[in-house]
Amino acid sequence: MRPRLSRSRPELICLWFGIALRAVGLGGGAVTRSVPAMPLYFFRIRNGRYSGCADQASEFADRDLAWKEMTSVCADMAAGIARKLQENSEWHMELLDETKEPVFRIRIVAETLD
């Protein structure tokens, strides 16, 4: 049986690497610093009348990095979307800011022209 670990101090978790970083100051006390937080963004996908928004936010240093991530995610999904798209329908992905207002939108539209 593995011993259960208890945490006596807060720790910061680096999600990219899965590393826990302890906040420790002089004398063993926790230190808090005022560090500007990166902007939070949410992804929302709409397909016809169906819509879903991510519950967890993603952090990006700036809008350019947020756009690059959005286009990369959309590119990974595009083939699957195109195969399932029906006539006269629309699919789109939006990147929302912290207040859940759209910042960017990518749309794929299927139209019958006759």
C-alpha positions in Angstrom: 0.0 0.0 0.0 1.4 3.4 -1.0 1.5 6.0 1.8 -0.9 8.9 1.3 0.9 12.2 0.7 -0.5 15.3 2.4 0.2 18.8 1.3 0.9 21.4 4.0 1.7 24.3 1.5 0.0 25.5 -1.6 1.6 24.5 -4.9 1.5 25.6 -8.4 0.9 23.0 -11.1 2.4 23.4 -14.5 -0.1 21.8 -16.7 2.2 21.5 -19.7 4.7 19.3 -17.9 2.7 17.9 -15.0 5.2 19.4 -12.5 4.2 20.7 -9.1 6.1 23.8 -8.0 6.0 24.7 -4.4 5.7 28.3 -3.3 8.2 28.6 -0.5 9.6 31.7 1.1 12.2 32.5 3.8 11.5 30.6 6.9 9.4 28.1 5.1 6.4 30.3 4.6 4.4 30.6 1.4 5.2 33.6 -0.8 2.6 35.3 -3.0 3.6 37.6 -5.8 1.5 39.8 -8.0 2.1 38.4 -11.4 0.0 39.5 -14.3 -2.1 36.5 -15.4 -2.2 35.5 -19.1 -5.6 36.0 -20.8 -8.0 33.2 -20.6 -9.9 31.9 -23.7 -12.6 29.4 -24.3 -13.4 27.3 -27.5 -17.0 27.0 -28.7 -18.1 24.8 -31.6 -21.5 25.2 -33.3 -22.9 22.7 -35.8 -26.3 23.7 -37.0 -28.5 24.2 -34.0 -26.1 22.4 -31.7 -23.5 24.3 -29.7 -21.0 23.5 -27.1 -18.5 25.6 -25.1 -15.4 24.3 -23.3 -15.8 24.4 -19.5 -12.1 24.9 -18.9 -10.3 28.0 -20.2 -7.0 27.9 -22.1 -4.3 30.5 -21.4 -2.4 32.2 -24.2 0.2 35.0 -23.9 -1.5 37.1 -26.5 -4.1 37.1 -29.3 -1.6 36.0 -31.9 -0.9 32.8 -30.0 -4.6 32.2 -29.4 -5.2 32.5 -33.2 -2.4 30.1 -34.0 -3.8 27.5 -31.6 -7.3 27.9 -32.9 -6.2 27.5 -36.5 -4.1 24.4 -35.6 -7.0 22.8 -33.7 -9.4 23.6 -36.6 -7.0 22.2 -39.2 -6.8 18.9 -37.2 -10.6 18.7 -37.2 -11.4 19.9 -40.8 -11.3 16.6 -42.6 -13.7 15.0 -40.2 -16.0 18.0 -40.3 -16.1 18.1 -44.1 -17.0 14.4 -44.3 -20.0 14.8 -42.1 -21.2 18.2 -43.3 -24.7 18.1 -44.8 -26.0 20.3 -47.6 -27.0 23.9 -46.6 -25.4 23.6 -43.2 -22.8 25.5 -41.3 -20.1 24.6 -38.8 -18.0 27.1 -36.9 -15.5 27.3 -34.2 -15.2 30.4 -32.0 -12.5 31.6 -29.6 -14.1 33.4 -26.7 -12.5 35.8 -24.3 -12.8 35.7 -20.5 -16.3 37.2 -20.7 -17.2 34.6 -23.3 -17.5 37.2 -26.1 -16.2 36.0 -29.5 -12.7 37.1 -30.5 -12.2 34.9 -33.6 -14.5 32.7 -35.7 -13.7 30.1 -38.4 -16.7 29.0 -40.5 -17.2 26.1 -42.9 -20.3 26.6 -44.9 -22.0 24.1 -47.3 -24.4 25.7 -49.7 -26.5 24.5 -52.6 -26.4 27.1 -55.3 -29.3 26.0 -57.6 
